[in-house]
Amino acid sequence: MNHSLQTSQERFQSLLNHAEEIICILNREGNILFASAATEKILGYTADGHLGKNYAHLVHTDDLSLANRKLDNIMKRPNKTTEIELRLKHKNGEWRDFKISIKNLLHNASVNGIVCNLQDITRIKKQQREIHYMAYHDYLTELPNRRAFEERLNLEIRLANVDDRKFAVLFLNLDGFKYLNDSLGHKIGDLLLIEIARNLHRHCSQSIEMLARIDGDEFAILTTPLHDDKMIEKIAKEVLQFFEQSIQIKDYNLFITASIGIGIYPESGNDANTLIKNTDLALYLAEKKGSHHYQIFSPTTDIATHKIFSLRNDLQQALHNNEFIVHYQPIVHPVTNEIGSVEALLRWDHPKWGIVPPNEFIPLAEESGLIIPIGEWIIRTVCENLKEWHKKGYFIQASVNLSAAQFFNENLVDTIIQILEEHELDPKWLNVEITESVMLEQQENKIKKIAKLRTLGIQVSLDDFGTGYASYRSLKEIKPNIVKLDKSFVKELPNDQESVEIVTSIVQLAKKLSIIVVAEGVETAEQLAFLSNLQCDWVQGYLFSRPVSEDQLLTLLKGPSISENLVQNTTERRKYFRIEFQYPLECSMTISELNGKKVQLGRTNVLIENIGPGGLRFLSNIKLPAKEDLTLQFKMSILGNELVLHGKIIHTSEIDDVYRYGIQFILKEKRRELLIKKLNQFQLRLENSPVPADHLFVTDRVDHYFNKL
């Protein structure tokens, strides 16, 4: 029996001596009663070197309070176990991380102590810290990254709410960095970013709480608390001053400027997302001023600017979210009314702004470089549709517009070939439209590319013909299959003699060169009759059809021909009277509610054509969505009184890039009764004086008025 017990004790001692973890026992006071042999291997101390000493002298000061609480707690719970992570001091002075399991065996007569198992997790903790550092820091500059910045911003907002203080967010964008990066190479660009990161914080150290790199050439600054309103302008000027000095990178003495957008908490947003969005808008406005400017966010930003900024930001995700759609406008024979082909027109079905026309977002796509993938998407979509139409027996051609950036992209021809092959589509069914502005660029490259497209069997159209400087030269150089007469010439037909002569000469010249002519913008029967007599090949315009969805187009294709006057003015049904103005009345408008949320934007001038107790009709150069969750506010002066009215859009139309909106007022009956009285008085006044001098009636042409804004 004694031999067996001795053997067991020897085994137990051997296990303790060879264990990879430290095992120790503490008494009630926390003094060390026992430590296993692994103590020397892991912490450098002999097993008996600290016997009788309190454990606390080995624990990091910052961890001691937690350790004491855990130990006090476990003392009250016999046979229970708890875990804790602590830093303990190695004999060489280093701090090592341990995961410690603590069990209360004070009531166990054979142990009579607190048993601790110490697992060395220093390597794991080091790896975790490295992973955390990489997750929260920019690899190039070693500055905090966007994630770190946003987490710190949320923390600063919570602290600011407790202390009732202000602080600011600055977004810095380096002006012309892309050009510098492309010209001198990415290595020089990277070194420049590192140098800016290293020195900017030092230059503004007293004002900066945090400097982060949140994008390629964009930095973000969190300021220290603002004691007065002048402090933020001082910080902005201090940052701009930093960029007025040259920066030496290898053999280059570089000068670079920055644009700065500034948001102040809480005026510019009372949560992180709103503050970031509004600071980004301020940066956009600073960049619009030109290089080396700053802009503090103001809630009075006008609707047009707010919309452009919103589109610019959302464009990145539009393709990914399948928000683009293709509408088709028929191209019709002027005599038989048969649809011979269609023009594919890109639209953006924006979740907030509704259907956005291409003239509003294509420049933004070109600026960001997204025009290439968007252009590829529309070519692919059109080819898919063409293939389906052919299966249904509708053999028509479709034309796709190419911007200059798309046309001069080196992969254009290969991309088109690949898409045609994917859909097993004969190239003759695809037509590419290029504008005359393309004709002014890259002479040799342009001619070769057009020749290659034509060799493949793809037709080439010259769009907006007659508006550029190179019209007739272009016919000789590129030999297009089709020229499209610009609608500005068609608009004045047949009454304007100059337009008649220009259109006649273009059609006659094209016929001599065997080039097909399509007249755009045909809206009246008189225009159609003139073009038909001139033997213009094809016509396109609202007289036959607006751009329509694919489903609507298929309905049109089912008939042998398309009827004229499909687009007709509908009579507005009204419950209340309307005052029709001889000239439109100037009024200021803003968006008061969007997507169910109240918004604070600046005001934009619009022109009111008529008004009544139930609503009004106005003109604007801004395209707005007819959505239930969009509320507009109108402010106007009538008979010396300021009227503020709210309403929703119930119908829209477009006339030459000017938008007409019908508004239904949101009014309680008592307010409506007061409005009726006021409008009756106004109507009597207008009967005596249709254009009273003390009211802001606009006698200028509507398009001239909006061009001046």
Rosetta blueprint (number, residue, H / E / L):
1 M L
2 N H
3 H H
4 S H
5 L H
6 Q H
7 T H
8 S H
9 Q H
10 E H
11 R H
12 F H
13 Q H
14 S H
15 L H
16 L H
17 N H
18 H H
19 A L
20 E L
21 E L
22 I E
23 I E
24 C E
25 I E
26 L E
27 N L
28 R L
29 E L
30 G L
31 N E
32 I E
33 L E
34 F E
35 A E
36 S L
37 A L
38 A H
39 T H
40 E H
41 K H
42 I H
43 L H
44 G L
45 Y L
46 T L
47 A L
48 D L
49 G L
50 H L
51 L L
52 G L
53 K L
54 N E
55 Y H
56 A H
57 H H
58 L H
59 V E
60 H L
61 T H
62 D H
63 D H
64 L H
65 S H
66 L H
67 A H
68 N H
69 R H
70 K H
71 L H
72 D H
73 N H
74 I H
75 M H
76 K L
77 R L
78 P L
79 N L
80 K L
81 T E
82 T E
83 E E
84 I E
85 E E
86 L E
87 R E
88 L E
89 K E
90 H L
91 K L
92 N L
93 G L
94 E L
95 W E
96 R E
97 D E
98 F E
99 K E
100 I E
101 S E
102 I E
103 K E
104 N E
105 L E
106 L L
107 H L
108 N L
109 A L
110 S L
111 V L
112 N L
113 G E
114 I E
115 V E
116 C E
117 N E
118 L E
119 Q E
120 D E
121 I L
122 T H
123 R H
124 I H
125 K H
126 K H
127 Q H
128 Q H
129 R H
130 E H
131 I H
132 H H
133 Y H
134 M H
135 A H
136 Y H
137 H E
138 D L
139 Y L
140 L L
141 T L
142 E L
143 L L
144 P E
145 N L
146 R H
147 R H
148 A H
149 F H
150 E H
151 E H
152 R H
153 L H
154 N H
155 L H
156 E H
157 I H
158 R H
159 L H
160 A H
161 N H
162 V H
163 D H
164 D L
165 R L
166 K E
167 F E
168 A E
169 V E
170 L E
171 F E
172 L E
173 N E
174 L E
175 D L
176 G L
177 F H
178 K H
179 Y H
180 L H
181 N H
182 D H
183 S H
184 L H
185 G L
186 H H
187 K H
188 I H
189 G H
190 D H
191 L H
192 L H
193 L H
194 I H
195 E H
196 I H
197 A H
198 R H
199 N H
200 L H
201 H H
202 R H
203 H H
204 C L
205 S L
206 Q L
207 S L
208 I E
209 E E
210 M E
211 L E
212 A E
213 R E
214 I E
215 D E
216 G L
217 D L
218 E E
219 F E
220 A E
221 I E
222 L E
223 T E
224 T L
225 P L
226 L E
227 H L
228 D L
229 D L
230 K H
231 M H
232 I H
233 E H
234 K H
235 I H
236 A H
237 K H
238 E H
239 V H
240 L H
241 Q H
242 F H
243 F L
244 E L
245 Q L
246 S L
247 I E
248 Q E
249 I E
250 K L
251 D L
252 Y E
253 N E
254 L E
255 F L
256 I L
257 T L
258 A E
259 S E
260 I E
261 G E
262 I E
263 G E
264 I E
265 Y E
266 P L
267 E L
268 S L
269 G L
270 N L
271 D L
272 A H
273 N H
274 T H
275 L H
276 I H
277 K H
278 N H
279 T H
280 D H
281 L H
282 A H
283 L H
284 Y H
285 L H
286 A H
287 E H
288 K H
289 K H
290 G L
291 S L
292 H L
293 H L
294 Y E
295 Q E
296 I E
297 F L
298 S L
299 P L
300 T L
301 T L
302 D L
303 I H
304 A H
305 T H
306 H H
307 K H
308 I H
309 F H
310 S H
311 L H
312 R H
313 N H
314 D H
315 L H
316 Q H
317 Q H
318 A H
319 L L
320 H L
321 N L
322 N L
323 E L
324 F E
325 I E
326 V E
327 H E
328 Y E
329 Q E
330 P E
331 I E
332 V E
333 H L
334 P L
335 V L
336 T L
337 N L
338 E L
339 I E
340 G E
341 S E
342 V E
343 E E
344 A E
345 L E
346 L E
347 R E
348 W E
349 D E
350 H E
351 P L
352 K L
353 W L
354 G E
355 I E
356 V E
357 P L
358 P H
359 N H
360 E H
361 F H
362 I H
363 P H
364 L H
365 A H
366 E H
367 E H
368 S H
369 G L
370 L L
371 I H
372 I H
373 P H
374 I H
375 G H
376 E H
377 W H
378 I H
379 I H
380 R H
381 T H
382 V H
383 C H
384 E H
385 N H
386 L H
387 K H
388 E H
389 W H
390 H H
391 K H
392 K L
393 G L
394 Y L
395 F L
396 I L
397 Q E
398 A E
399 S E
400 V E
401 N E
402 L E
403 S L
404 A H
405 A H
406 Q H
407 F H
408 F L
409 N L
410 E L
411 N L
412 L H
413 V H
414 D H
415 T H
416 I H
417 I H
418 Q H
419 I H
420 L H
421 E H
422 E H
423 H L
424 E L
425 L L
426 D L
427 P H
428 K H
429 W H
430 L E
431 N E
432 V E
433 E E
434 I E
435 T E
436 E H
437 S H
438 V H
439 M H
440 L H
441 E L
442 Q L
443 Q H
444 E H
445 N H
446 K H
447 I H
448 K H
449 K H
450 I H
451 A H
452 K H
453 L H
454 R H
455 T H
456 L H
457 G L
458 I L
459 Q E
460 V E
461 S E
462 L E
463 D E
464 D E
465 F E
466 G L
467 T L
468 G L
469 Y L
470 A L
471 S H
472 Y H
473 R H
474 S H
475 L H
476 K H
477 E H
478 I H
479 K L
480 P L
481 N L
482 I E
483 V E
484 K E
485 L E
486 D L
487 K H
488 S H
489 F H
490 V H
491 K L
492 E L
493 L L
494 P L
495 N L
496 D L
497 Q H
498 E H
499 S H
500 V H
501 E H
502 I H
503 V H
504 T H
505 S H
506 I H
507 V H
508 Q H
509 L H
510 A H
511 K H
512 K H
513 L L
514 S L
515 I L
516 I E
517 V E
518 V E
519 A E
520 E L
521 G L
522 V L
523 E L
524 T L
525 A H
526 E H
527 Q H
528 L H
529 A H
530 F H
531 L H
532 S H
533 N H
534 L L
535 Q L
536 C L
537 D L
538 W E
539 V E
540 Q L
541 G L
542 Y L
543 L L
544 F L
545 S L
546 R L
547 P L
548 V E
549 S L
550 E H
551 D H
552 Q H
553 L H
554 L H
555 T H
556 L H
557 L H
558 K H
559 G L
560 P L
561 S L
562 I L
563 S L
564 E L
565 N L
566 L L
567 V L
568 Q L
569 N L
570 T L
571 T L
572 E L
573 R L
574 R L
575 K L
576 Y L
577 F L
578 R L
579 I E
580 E E
581 F E
582 Q E
583 Y E
584 P E
585 L E
586 E E
587 C E
588 S E
589 M E
590 T E
591 I E
592 S E
593 E E
594 L E
595 N L
596 G L
597 K E
598 K E
599 V L
600 Q L
601 L L
602 G L
603 R L
604 T E
605 N E
606 V E
607 L E
608 I E
609 E E
610 N E
611 I E
612 G L
613 P L
614 G L
615 G E
616 L E
617 R E
618 F E
619 L E
620 S E
621 N L
622 I L
623 K L
624 L L
625 P L
626 A L
627 K L
628 E L
629 D L
630 L E
631 T E
632 L E
633 Q E
634 F E
635 K E
636 M E
637 S E
638 I E
639 L L
640 G L
641 N E
642 E E
643 L E
644 V E
645 L E
646 H E
647 G E
648 K E
649 I E
650 I E
651 H E
652 T E
653 S E
654 E E
655 I E
656 D L
657 D L
658 V E
659 Y E
660 R E
661 Y E
662 G E
663 I E
664 Q E
665 F E
666 I L
667 L L
668 K L
669 E H
670 K H
671 R H
672 R H
673 E H
674 L H
675 L H
676 I H
677 K H
678 K H
679 L H
680 N H
681 Q H
682 F H
683 Q H
684 L H
685 R H
686 L H
687 E H
688 N H
689 S L
690 P L
691 V L
692 P L
693 A L
694 D L
695 H L
696 L L
697 F E
698 V L
699 T L
700 D L
701 R L
702 V H
703 D H
704 H H
705 Y H
706 F H
707 N H
708 K H
709 L L
